[in-house]
Amino acid sequence: MADKIVIAVAQMDIKLGQTETNLARILARAGEAAGNGADLVIFPECALTGYQFDSREEALAAAQPVPGPATQAVASLCGELNIHVILGLLEKSGEALFNASVLVGPEGAACTYRKNHLAFQAVDRFVEKGDRPFELCEIPKLRVGLEIGYDTFFPEAARVHSLLGADLIVLQTNFATTGLVERAARVTTTRAIENKVYVVWCNRVGQERGYPFRGRSKIMDPMGVALARASDDNEEIL
């Protein structure tokens, strides 16, 4: 790793199905984080699209291919600012639909992960199970493992990333309710300690169709010590 890599976590509200609005806010927050020295900016699960869809048809209307218009817009900003961005979205691939995480850099979409462990809720009821292995995404001097939501409750995902040589594990979520967020806080701390890696957990805030999302994003060192924490309810950048 480099001597110092600055990571920013953008805990934000997301508007269901409003991809243009969400994209504009992603670009603005990435720019703000870069202005404060960030090299890598991380956004929540389904940050581009929202999460609480009631049907596959509704979700497909918000989905995009990778590469696609959103990742190209993010790549353009990354080129201007010399940063990388990790964002969540619904990925349309032919007839398939995936809950995906994309690492984007100045050259475009550099790496895509498709959610492997699907909870029976919201859009995860209508997407395909991820068809790619847990592997590392590499940016200059940093090896990153991408995980989404329910993945974190299965220790094998983080262990595979650790054994592959990850410097950092990134978990993007749409965790609602206080109880779930409290469990996730304990589990993510455990994943850092048992694998001796940095872990970034990026959750969201706001509401979708009555579901209140409870934030508490954090950045942890390899001993599970929180280097930065976010609030329950506010949009903020760590």
C-alpha positions as CSV (number, residue, x, y, z in Angstrom):
1,M,0.0,0.0,0.0
2,A,0.9,3.6,-0.4
3,D,2.0,5.5,2.8
4,K,-1.4,7.2,2.8
5,I,-4.6,6.7,0.9
6,V,-7.6,8.9,1.9
7,I,-11.0,7.2,1.8
8,A,-14.3,8.9,2.0
9,V,-17.7,7.4,2.8
10,A,-20.8,9.2,1.6
11,Q,-23.7,8.4,3.8
12,M,-26.7,9.7,1.8
13,D,-30.4,9.7,1.2
14,I,-31.5,8.0,-2.1
15,K,-34.6,8.7,-4.1
16,L,-36.3,5.6,-5.3
17,G,-36.2,5.2,-9.1
18,Q,-34.8,8.8,-9.6
19,T,-31.5,7.9,-11.2
20,E,-30.8,11.3,-12.7
21,T,-31.3,13.0,-9.3
22,N,-29.3,10.3,-7.5
23,L,-26.5,10.6,-10.1
24,A,-26.3,14.3,-9.7
25,R,-25.9,14.0,-5.9
26,I,-23.3,11.2,-6.3
27,L,-21.2,13.5,-8.5
28,A,-21.6,16.4,-6.2
29,R,-20.6,14.4,-3.1
30,A,-17.7,12.8,-4.9
31,G,-16.5,16.2,-5.9
32,E,-16.8,17.5,-2.3
33,A,-14.9,14.5,-1.0
34,A,-12.1,14.9,-3.5
35,G,-11.9,18.6,-2.6
36,N,-11.1,17.4,0.9
37,G,-8.3,15.1,-0.3
38,A,-10.1,11.8,-0.9
39,D,-8.6,9.3,-3.3
40,L,-11.5,6.8,-3.1
41,V,-15.1,7.8,-2.5
42,I,-17.7,5.1,-1.5
43,F,-21.5,5.2,-1.8
44,P,-24.2,2.9,-0.5
45,E,-25.8,-0.1,-2.0
46,C,-28.2,0.8,-4.9
47,A,-27.1,4.5,-4.5
48,L,-28.0,5.2,-8.1
49,T,-31.4,3.5,-8.2
50,G,-32.9,3.0,-4.7
51,Y,-33.8,-0.3,-3.1
52,Q,-37.5,-0.7,-2.1
53,F,-38.9,-1.8,-5.5
54,D,-42.1,-3.7,-5.5
55,S,-41.7,-5.6,-8.8
56,R,-39.0,-6.7,-11.2
57,E,-40.5,-4.5,-13.9
58,E,-40.3,-1.4,-11.7
59,A,-36.6,-2.3,-10.9
60,L,-35.7,-2.9,-14.5
61,A,-36.9,0.6,-15.4
62,A,-34.3,2.1,-13.1
63,A,-31.5,-0.4,-14.0
64,Q,-28.5,0.4,-16.2
65,P,-25.9,-1.6,-18.0
66,V,-22.2,-1.5,-16.9
67,P,-20.6,0.3,-18.6
68,G,-23.5,2.7,-19.1
69,P,-24.5,6.4,-18.8
70,A,-24.1,6.6,-15.1
71,T,-20.7,4.9,-14.9
72,Q,-19.5,7.0,-17.8
73,A,-20.5,10.2,-16.1
74,V,-18.7,9.1,-12.9
75,A,-15.6,8.1,-14.9
76,S,-15.5,11.5,-16.4
77,L,-15.5,13.1,-13.0
78,C,-12.9,10.6,-11.8
79,G,-10.7,11.7,-14.7
80,E,-11.0,15.3,-13.9
81,L,-10.3,14.8,-10.2
82,N,-7.9,11.8,-10.3
83,I,-10.1,9.7,-7.9
84,H,-11.9,6.4,-7.8
85,V,-15.5,5.9,-6.9
86,I,-17.4,2.8,-5.7
87,L,-21.2,3.0,-6.1
88,G,-24.1,0.6,-5.9
89,L,-26.7,0.2,-8.6
90,L,-29.1,-2.2,-10.3
91,E,-27.2,-3.7,-13.3
92,K,-29.1,-4.7,-16.4
93,S,-27.2,-7.4,-18.4
94,G,-29.2,-8.7,-21.3
95,E,-32.3,-10.2,-19.7
96,A,-30.7,-10.5,-16.3
97,L,-30.9,-8.1,-13.4
98,F,-28.3,-7.8,-10.6
99,N,-27.8,-5.9,-7.4
100,A,-24.3,-4.7,-8.2
101,S,-21.3,-2.7,-6.9
102,V,-19.0,-0.9,-9.4
103,L,-15.6,0.5,-8.9
104,V,-15.1,3.3,-11.4
105,G,-11.9,5.2,-12.2
106,P,-10.7,7.6,-14.8
107,E,-10.7,4.9,-17.4
108,G,-14.3,3.8,-16.7
109,A,-15.8,0.9,-14.9
110,A,-12.8,-1.0,-13.6
111,C,-14.5,-3.8,-11.6
112,T,-18.0,-5.0,-11.0
113,Y,-19.3,-7.3,-8.2
114,R,-22.8,-8.8,-8.2
115,K,-24.5,-9.5,-4.9
116,N,-24.1,-13.2,-3.9
117,H,-26.3,-13.5,-0.8
118,L,-29.8,-12.3,-1.4
119,A,-32.2,-11.5,1.4
120,F,-35.9,-12.0,0.6
121,Q,-36.8,-8.4,0.7
122,A,-37.2,-5.3,-1.5
123,V,-35.4,-5.5,-4.9
124,D,-33.4,-8.6,-3.8
125,R,-36.6,-10.6,-4.4
126,F,-36.4,-9.9,-8.1
127,V,-32.7,-10.0,-9.0
128,E,-30.5,-12.9,-10.0
129,K,-27.9,-14.3,-7.6
130,G,-24.4,-13.0,-8.4
131,D,-22.6,-15.0,-11.0
132,R,-19.1,-13.9,-10.2
133,P,-16.7,-15.0,-7.5
134,F,-15.4,-12.9,-4.6
135,E,-12.3,-11.4,-6.0
136,L,-10.2,-8.3,-5.6
137,C,-10.5,-5.0,-7.5
138,E,-7.2,-3.1,-7.8
139,I,-6.6,0.6,-8.0
140,P,-3.1,2.2,-7.6
141,K,-1.5,0.6,-4.6
142,L,-4.8,-0.6,-3.1
143,R,-6.5,-4.0,-3.3
144,V,-10.2,-3.9,-2.5
145,G,-12.8,-6.6,-1.9
146,L,-16.4,-5.6,-2.6
147,E,-19.4,-6.9,-0.6
148,I,-23.1,-5.9,-0.5
149,G,-25.6,-6.1,2.3
150,Y,-26.4,-9.6,3.5
151,D,-22.9,-10.8,2.3
152,T,-21.4,-9.5,5.6
153,F,-23.4,-12.0,7.7
154,F,-21.5,-14.9,6.0
155,P,-17.8,-14.9,7.2
156,E,-16.6,-16.7,4.1
157,A,-16.9,-13.7,1.9
158,A,-14.5,-11.5,3.9
159,R,-12.2,-14.5,4.5
160,V,-11.9,-15.1,0.8
161,H,-11.0,-11.4,0.2
162,S,-8.5,-11.6,3.0
163,L,-6.8,-14.7,1.7
164,L,-6.6,-13.1,-1.7
165,G,-4.6,-10.2,-0.1
166,A,-7.2,-7.5,0.3
167,D,-6.0,-4.3,2.0
168,L,-9.6,-3.1,2.3
169,I,-13.1,-4.6,2.4
170,V,-15.9,-2.4,1.3
171,L,-19.4,-3.2,2.5
172,Q,-22.3,-1.2,0.9
173,T,-25.8,-1.6,2.5
174,N,-29.4,-0.5,2.7
175,F,-29.9,-1.5,6.3
176,A,-33.1,-0.3,7.9
177,T,-34.3,-0.6,11.5
178,T,-32.2,-0.1,14.6
179,G,-31.9,-3.8,15.4
180,L,-30.4,-4.8,12.1
181,V,-28.0,-1.9,12.1
182,E,-26.8,-2.8,15.6
183,R,-26.2,-6.4,14.5
184,A,-24.4,-5.2,11.4
185,A,-22.2,-2.9,13.6
186,R,-21.0,-5.9,15.6
187,V,-20.5,-8.1,12.6
188,T,-18.5,-5.6,10.6
189,T,-16.2,-5.0,13.5
190,T,-15.7,-8.8,13.8
191,R,-14.9,-9.0,10.1
192,A,-12.1,-6.5,10.5
193,I,-10.6,-8.2,13.5
194,E,-10.7,-11.8,12.3
195,N,-9.3,-10.9,8.9
196,K,-6.9,-8.2,9.9
197,V,-8.0,-5.8,7.2
198,Y,-9.5,-2.3,7.0
199,V,-13.3,-2.4,6.6
200,V,-15.5,0.3,5.3
201,W,-19.2,0.1,5.9
202,C,-21.3,2.5,3.9
203,N,-25.0,2.6,4.8
204,R,-27.7,5.0,3.8
205,V,-30.3,7.3,5.5
206,G,-33.8,8.5,4.7
207,Q,-36.9,6.5,4.0
208,E,-38.3,4.5,1.1
209,R,-41.9,3.3,1.2
210,G,-42.0,3.5,5.0
211,Y,-38.7,1.8,5.6
212,P,-36.4,4.1,7.8
213,F,-32.7,3.6,7.0
214,R,-30.4,4.0,10.0
215,G,-27.0,5.1,8.8
216,R,-24.1,4.6,11.3
217,S,-21.6,4.1,8.5
218,K,-18.0,3.7,9.7
219,I,-14.4,3.1,8.8
220,M,-12.5,0.5,10.9
221,D,-8.9,-0.4,11.2
222,P,-7.6,-4.0,11.2
223,M,-8.2,-4.2,15.0
224,G,-11.9,-3.2,14.7
225,V,-11.3,0.3,16.0
226,A,-13.6,2.8,14.4
227,L,-11.6,5.6,12.8
228,A,-14.7,7.5,11.8
229,R,-18.4,7.0,12.5
230,A,-21.6,8.6,11.1
231,S,-24.9,9.5,12.7
232,D,-28.2,7.5,12.5
233,D,-30.1,10.0,10.5
234,N,-27.9,12.6,8.7
235,E,-26.4,12.8,5.3
236,E,-22.6,13.2,5.8
237,I,-19.2,12.4,4.5
238,L,-16.7,10.5,6.6
